[in-house]
């Protein structure tokens, strides 16, 4: 989502970096370009002006003009200001109470129900018993959707399809949670329009009746400045505790998402990308600022890997690699683990310097499909011993996978190169050379 903003900010910084001699005029010109980049990305104009005024003030206070690398120092200042703009530090979700109740609110189509499922999965992984509550009494499909998501993540869903009283359903759900020892209750409410007075009154009544420990406002990042205006309207009525940004994998300008924190003075707590239940991240302002500036986000990448990869499977794979026994079965297993981490393009963008390299590439998890098809078309013996795959076997595998013989050949060649590299690393490790190189 922030690729366009990243590109324009990079261009703005070049105004400063490209000068042999730095002057106050250079700094002023760069600040102007940064402000334009932010407003073009749909950041609220007043917010963009406040940020860039502070950037200019800090830049001059820190004597950027006489710094050895003024361009880098200027980027650092912009990173700090973007971090402050988005809240400074990550804010945890409040799960106090017995049970702790989380109320989910937002507009129609903002991704509330999907987020509710993701949040249930996220909390369940922490070892807590969760109950999902279907309080959308207007859209029957919402109840069915929540049940499907609940089944996916292994969480019970409480619903009363024939009851048209949202307040009563929420209260009954909490009573059910107490009886069944559920420690966290997530209440998914009906999507509503901010101008719909009757529905706004309903969610106010639900909140008053169940007294949630946390009220989260879910906002579609693709809706531009309307997202900021809606957040303000909901906050005036609900006084919510935090914001959830959804659809961050979209191609909108994204700047409105940066403005929300400044306008409503409430922290962004989570960000959601895609439909997979694992695609939910705690919102870290400093990490997001780094990603916007093309610096990557290695910490989040590692955290996603830790969540996606099974420890026992990782140990098994590591043992096979050490014995030079890594085969296509193991390779397929690793591919499937990587896919759990999210969109491959987003993941590559978390690696410093890679964001600019992959932004124009058409990369997604569907890119793995031909590889998976080829491996799936191999016999068990062929997966274990790829060296036995001759020309006739390649032809059969290509036909079975819907790919070409050349694609099969290329995969076998790349896999062979990978195994040679693993063998070389094992030999270096055994001789102690690897440890010396890493010192």
Buried (B, 14 or more C-beta within 10 A) or exposed (E): BBBBBBBBBBEBBEBBBEBEEBEEEBBEBBBBBBBBBBBBBBBBEEBBBBBBEBBBEBBEEBEBBEBEEBBBBBBBBBBBBBBBBBBEEBBEBBBEBEBBBBBBBBBBEBBBBBBBBBBBBBBBEEEBBBBBBBBBBEBEEBBBBBBEBBEEBEBBBBBBEEEEBBBBBBBBBBEBBBEEEBBBBBBBBBBBEBEBEEBBEBBBBBBEBBEBBBBBBBBBBBBBBBBBBBBBBBBEBBEBBBBBBBBBBBEBBBBBBBBBBBBBEBBBBBBBBBEBBBBBBBBBBBBBBBBBBBBBBEEBBEBBBEBBBEEEBBEEBEEBBBEEEBBBBBBBBBBEBBBBBBBBBBBBBBBEEBBEEBBEEEBEBEEBEBBBBBBEBBEEEBBBEBEEBEEEBBEBBBEBBEBEBEBBBEBBEEBEEEBEEBEEBBEBEEEEEBEEEEE
